[in-house]
Amino acid sequence: MSKNAVPNPDSFVHYRIVARDPATRRWMVWAVAALWLASLIAVWLLAGRQAVGPQRATSQQQTQQLEKELRQAKARLREFDQRDATLRRSDQISRQANLDLQGTLAQRDEEIASLRADVAFYERLVGPTSPRQGLNVFNAEFVPLGENTWKYQIVLTQNLNRGSVSSGRMRFSVEGIRDGKLATMDWAQLHQKPDIEQQPYSFRYFQQLEGNVTLPPGFTPQRVRVWLRGDNVTVQRDFDWTLAEATP
């Protein structure tokens, strides 16, 4: 093209400057800010989840371990309670057994003392140095029971006819002082029964007769007179009023 040629207006490129809308621009800014904020929140949540996950796992393991130790502690506590109850029961049984043993020993001591007294009595009765006697009243003793009532203990013996049985009936009277005068209470008066029978006896070597009698108020006993009536034999013995040890 020559220098003098005139350019074609259609061959030029046309540019247009367009002004942007302010509202659109603000919307884009808010959108970018929202995306940026969302990305921050996502990163924070992800980081928090990654950080809390191990802590939560560790906390669960610690909780499980504590629960296991708690169960073990409760089991040991139950075992200790059972042992304590067993020991207490064992101690109670031991104490009771000890008390029972002491009571038994005391009872055995009383029985031994009674047996020794019986042996001494037997030795006096049938020993080689004891005199041979027929039916006899060995002793008469009384134990107060209250309300002017007395328990009597009268021992009968015989060692002359060994092997033979002595049998019959016994009665006694009590002599004493009443209202400043001598008085005698016979068998019926002592029992307060006019038609009471005499007390029967039957033995080979000895027998202890027992019973209760009542003395009138103001009566002071001094002597006891015992009668025995057996087969073709009658025995009378006098004793001073003697108190015996109380027996249960």
C-alpha positions in Angstrom: 0.0 0.0 0.0 1.4 3.4 -0.8 2.1 6.0 1.5 -0.7 8.1 0.0 -3.3 5.5 0.4 -6.2 6.2 2.8 -6.8 3.6 5.5 -10.1 1.7 5.6 -12.0 2.5 8.7 -13.3 -1.1 9.0 -9.8 -2.4 9.4 -9.3 -0.7 12.8 -10.0 -2.6 16.1 -12.5 -0.9 18.2 -12.1 -1.0 22.1 -14.9 -0.1 24.5 -14.3 0.9 28.1 -17.2 -0.5 30.2 -17.6 0.6 33.8 -18.3 -2.2 36.3 -21.4 -2.3 38.5 -20.4 -1.5 42.2 -23.0 -4.0 43.5 -21.5 -6.8 41.5 -18.0 -5.9 42.7 -19.1 -6.0 46.4 -20.8 -9.4 45.8 -17.6 -10.8 44.4 -15.6 -9.5 47.4 -18.1 -11.0 49.9 -18.0 -14.3 48.0 -14.2 -14.4 48.1 -14.2 -13.5 51.8 -16.8 -16.2 52.5 -14.8 -18.8 50.7 -11.7 -17.8 52.6 -13.6 -17.9 55.9 -15.0 -21.3 55.1 -11.6 -22.6 54.2 -10.3 -21.4 57.6 -13.2 -23.1 59.4 -12.6 -26.3 57.5 -8.9 -26.2 58.3 -9.7 -25.5 62.0 -12.2 -28.4 62.2 -9.9 -30.8 60.5 -7.0 -29.8 62.7 -9.3 -30.0 65.8 -10.5 -33.5 64.8 -7.0 -34.7 64.2 -5.9 -33.3 67.6 -9.0 -34.4 69.6 -9.0 -37.9 68.1 -5.9 -39.2 69.9 -6.9 -37.3 73.1 -10.4 -38.9 73.0 -8.8 -42.4 72.4 -6.4 -41.8 75.3 -9.3 -40.6 77.6 -11.3 -43.7 76.7 -8.4 -46.0 77.5 -7.8 -44.2 80.8 -11.5 -44.5 81.6 -11.5 -48.2 80.8 -8.4 -48.7 82.9 -10.0 -46.9 85.9 -13.2 -48.9 85.6 -11.1 -52.1 85.6 -9.2 -51.0 88.7 -12.5 -50.0 90.3 -13.9 -53.4 89.7 -10.8 -55.0 91.1 -10.9 -52.8 94.2 -14.6 -53.7 94.7 -13.7 -57.4 94.4 -10.9 -57.1 96.9 -13.2 -55.1 99.3 -15.8 -57.9 99.1 -13.0 -60.5 99.7 -11.8 -58.5 102.7 -15.3 -58.1 104.1 -15.8 -61.9 103.8 -12.5 -62.5 105.5 -13.4 -60.1 108.3 -16.8 -61.7 108.7 -15.2 -65.1 108.8 -12.6 -64.0 111.4 -15.3 -62.4 113.5 -17.4 -65.5 113.4 -14.4 -67.6 114.2 -13.5 -65.4 117.1 -17.0 -65.5 118.4 -17.1 -69.3 118.1 -13.7 -69.5 119.9 -15.0 -67.2 122.7 -18.1 -69.2 123.1 -16.2 -72.5 123.0 -13.8 -71.1 125.7 -16.8 -70.1 127.9 -18.4 -73.5 127.4 -15.0 -75.1 128.3 -14.7 -73.1 131.4 -18.2 -74.0 132.4 -17.6 -77.6 131.7 -14.3 -77.5 133.7 -16.1 -75.9 136.6 -18.9 -78.5 136.4 -16.3 -81.2 136.3 -14.5 -79.7 139.4 -17.8 -79.8 141.3 -18.4 -83.4 140.2 -14.9 -84.4 141.2 -15.3 -82.7 144.6 -18.7 -84.5 145.0 -17.1 -87.9 144.0 -14.3 -87.4 146.5 -16.8 -86.7 149.2 -18.7 -89.8 148.2 -15.5 -91.9 148.2 -14.6 -90.6 151.6 -18.1 -91.5 152.7 -17.9 -95.0 151.2 -14.5 -95.5 152.9 -16.1 -94.7 156.2 -19.0 -96.9 155.5 -17.5 -100.1 154.0 -13.7 -99.6 154.6 -11.7 -102.2 156.3 -11.5 -100.2 159.5 -15.2 -99.1 159.6 -17.3 -100.9 162.1 -19.9 -103.3 160.9 -23.4 -102.0 161.6 -26.9 -102.9 160.7 -29.6 -100.5 159.7 -28.5 -97.0 160.9 -29.2 -93.3 160.4 -25.9 -91.8 159.3 -26.8 -88.0 159.5 -29.7 -85.6 159.2 -29.2 -82.1 157.7 -31.4 -79.2 156.6 -31.3 -76.5 154.0 -33.4 -73.3 154.3 -35.7 -72.7 151.3 -37.5 -69.6 152.6 -41.0 -69.0 154.0 -40.3 -71.2 157.0 -39.7 -74.1 154.6 -36.7 -76.5 154.9 -35.3 -79.2 152.7 -34.1 -82.3 154.7 -31.4 -84.7 153.7 -31.2 -87.9 155.8 -28.7 -90.6 155.0 -29.4 -94.2 155.9 -26.7 -96.9 155.9 -26.0 -100.6 156.7 -22.8 -102.6 156.1 -23.4 -105.6 158.3 -25.3 -107.8 155.9 -23.6 -107.0 152.6 -25.6 -107.9 149.6 -28.9 -107.8 151.5 -31.5 -105.1 150.9 -32.9 -103.0 153.8 -36.3 -101.7 153.3 -39.0 -100.0 155.5 -40.3 -96.5 156.3 -38.8 -93.4 157.9 -40.2 -90.5 159.8 -38.8 -87.8 162.1 -39.8 -85.0 164.4 -38.2 -81.7 165.3 -37.8 -80.4 168.8 -37.3 -76.7 169.6 -38.4 -73.6 171.4 -41.7 -71.8 170.6 -43.0 -68.8 172.7 -40.3 -69.5 175.3 -41.4 -73.1 175.8 -40.2 -76.5 174.5 -42.2 -77.7 171.6 -42.2 -80.7 169.3 -43.3 -80.8 165.7 -44.2 -84.3 164.6 -44.2 -85.8 161.1 -47.8 -84.8 160.3 -47.3 -81.3 161.6 -44.1 -80.8 159.7 -45.9 -81.7 156.4 -49.1 -80.0 157.4 -51.0 -83.1 156.5 -52.7 -85.2 159.2 -52.9 -88.4 157.2 -49.4 -88.3 155.5 -47.6 -91.6 155.2 -44.1 -92.2 156.4 -41.4 -92.0 153.7 -40.3 -95.4 152.3 -36.7 -96.5 151.9 -35.0 -99.5 150.2 -31.2 -99.8 149.7 -28.3 -102.2 149.8 -25.5 -100.1 151.3 -26.8 -96.5 151.8 -29.6 -94.2 150.7 -30.3 -90.4 151.0 -33.8 -89.5 151.7 -35.0 -86.0 150.8 -38.1 -83.9 151.1 -39.5 -80.5 152.4 -41.0 -79.6 155.7 -42.5 -76.4 157.2 -41.9 -75.0 160.6 -44.3 -72.6 162.3 -43.4 -68.9 162.6 -41.4 -68.2 165.8 -40.3 -71.8 166.2 -36.5 -72.3 166.8 -35.4 -75.9 165.9 -32.8 -77.5 168.1 -32.9 -81.3 167.7 -34.1 -83.9 165.2 -35.3 -87.4 166.1 -35.4 -90.0 163.3 -37.3 -93.3 163.4 -36.7 -96.2 161.0 -39.1 -99.2 161.0 -38.0 -102.1 158.8 -38.3 -105.9 158.7 -38.1 -106.9 162.3 -36.0 -103.9 163.2 -36.7 -100.4 164.6 -34.0 -97.7 164.8 -34.1 -94.4 166.6 -31.4 -91.7 166.3 -31.2 -88.1 167.7 -29.2 -85.4 166.0 -28.6 -81.7 166.6 -30.3 -79.4 164.1 -27.6 -79.1 161.4 -27.6 -76.9 158.3 -26.3 -78.4 155.1 -24.8 -76.6 152.1 -27.5 -75.5 149.7 -27.8 -77.7 146.6 -29.4 -76.7 143.3 
